[in-house]
């Protein structure tokens, strides 16, 4: 519909499409839609945090570890909900890449 982009919920369609692709195990498509959502106009903080985490997850599954770390680090650096999960995922990536420093 031509008026759809003018509605305050238009950008949330990207978020919904991202999750549909994510649960359908189409991670590259999910990453595209999560990124579109994050680049869009209308959004709230909780959904931004969730989309950021899921974008990291999508890249993790695609084995694009550097891109995955970029999004997990955004959660970690801002100390927001999901920080513990992002820290765990970062450690997993560091282990896979052999960059985890043992104590």
N, C-alpha and C positions, 0 to 999 in steps of 0.2 A: 504494500500500500504506500502511496506516495507520502502520506503524512506520518508514517511510522518513525522515520528518523527524528521527527520533531517531538516525540513523546519522551518523558523522563525515564522510561524503562527500556528504551531502545537498546542501549548498550548491554543490558542484562541478557539480551538474546545471545550475545557472544559468549557470555558466561555459561548459559544453559547449553549451547551447542558444544562448548568445550567439554562440559561434563558428560554429555551424551557420547562424544568421541572417546573421552577418557575411559568410561565404563565399557565402551565397545572395543577397547584396546587399540584404538587408532591414535596413538600417542603424538604423532607428528601433526595430525589435524587438531588434536586437543591443544597442543602447544600454540598453534596458530591462533586459535580462538581465545585462549587465555591471554595471549599477547594483545590481541585486538581489544579485549575487554580492558586490560590495563592501560592501553593507549586511548581508550574512549573517554568521553566527557563525564557521564553520570555514573557514579559508583560510591560505595561507602567503605569505610576503613576495614570492617570485618571481611567483606567480600574481597577487597584488595589483598588482604593478608592471605586469605584462602587461595585465591587465584595465583598469587606469587608462589605459594608452597606447591600447588599442583603443577605449576609450570616447571618448577624444579623437579618434581616427580616425573613429569613427562620426559624431560631431557635425561633424567637418570635412567629411565627404562630404555631410552634410545642410545644410551652409552655416550651421550654428549656431556661428559662429566664437568668440563670447564663451564659450560652454560648452566648446568644444573647447580654448580657451586655459586654462580653469580646470584641466583634467586634464593637459594638457602641462606647465603650470607646477608642478603637484604633483611631477612627475618631475624637472623642472629644479631646483626649490627644495630637493629632498632629495638631489640629486647621486647619483642611482642609475642602475642599468643602463638604457640607453635615453635617457640625457640628451642625447646628440648628436642623435638622431633627433627628440626633442621640441624641441630648439633649432631645428632645421631647419624643423619644422612651424610653430613659432611665427613664424619669419621669413617663411614662406610666407603665413601669415594676415596678418601685418603688411603685407606687400606687397600682398595683395588688398584690405586695408582702407585702404591709403595711409597707414599710420602708421609705416612703416619709415623711420628717419632715416638718410639717406645719410652716409657718412663722407667 
